[in-house]
Every structure is written in C-alpha cells, then in structure tokens.
Amino acid sequence: MTLNEYAAERKLLLHERLKAGLEPHEGEFDAAIFREAKAKGEPQLGVTRYEPRAILLEFIYPDPGGAAIILTVRLDPPERIVFLPVPPWVVETIWQGDIDGSYHFESHARALLREYESCLAETANAGRFGPRAATHRE
C-alpha cells in the first residue's frame, strides 16, 4: 500500500467516526478542540500533511456565523516517510509551474529508485532517445 492510499484510508475512517460524533479511535488530537468542534456540526475533509514520523490529518468544522475550527489528528505511520524530489534534469524540461516532488513511504521510495535505476541500463535507456509521441494534459 502506498503512502497516499494509507493516508486516504485512515482519513476516511476517521471522517466517518467524526461525522458520527465519535472521537478519533487512533492517533493524537486535542480533546478540548474536539469537544468544541463537535458542537459545530459535521466535519469536512481538510488537508493531509506529512512529517518524517507523522501523518497529520485535518478536519474542518465550518461555522457560518464565525470562524471554522480545525481538528488535527496526528498518526504514527507504519514506517518513516521520505520526500522524493524530482531530479534536477526533469525540472529543466518543465515550462509551466514549479515541480517539487512527492511524499512516499521509505520502502516504496527505495522500490521507485530501483525501478528508475533499471532504466539506466544501456538497452533500456537506448529506447528513450529519438522522436517521441506528443503528450498533453487534460
């Protein structure tokens, strides 16, 4: 399971509990903020942030008459999280926007690196030269 799949699964499970008015069943959170947020109604999904040893899931409790409350649930991931930067030679081919990288579990990052390294073999790499079909984004 990739990091994004893992985080999405945990986030949806926690969201269902929060919508039912229940406390998160895993992770760390501020109980006082939860009590205050619970009084505001149902939560909406917020952002997911990563740290090397934590997944931070945010749930937003909107308040039409005031400020929204954000409940952050801090989860311990099953393994260290690493950030894979885009190699500099890739960034040079990008014309629009900034390309930064992505977050992955360390084991998945190492597998991606092994896969990428295999494309450097002479026969595999030779196919990367010459004309290429145009690509586009939708």
Helices and strands as residue ranges (DSSP letters): H 3-19, H 31-38, E 44-51, E 54-61, E 69-75, E 81-85, H 88-91, E 101-105, H 106-118, H 122-126
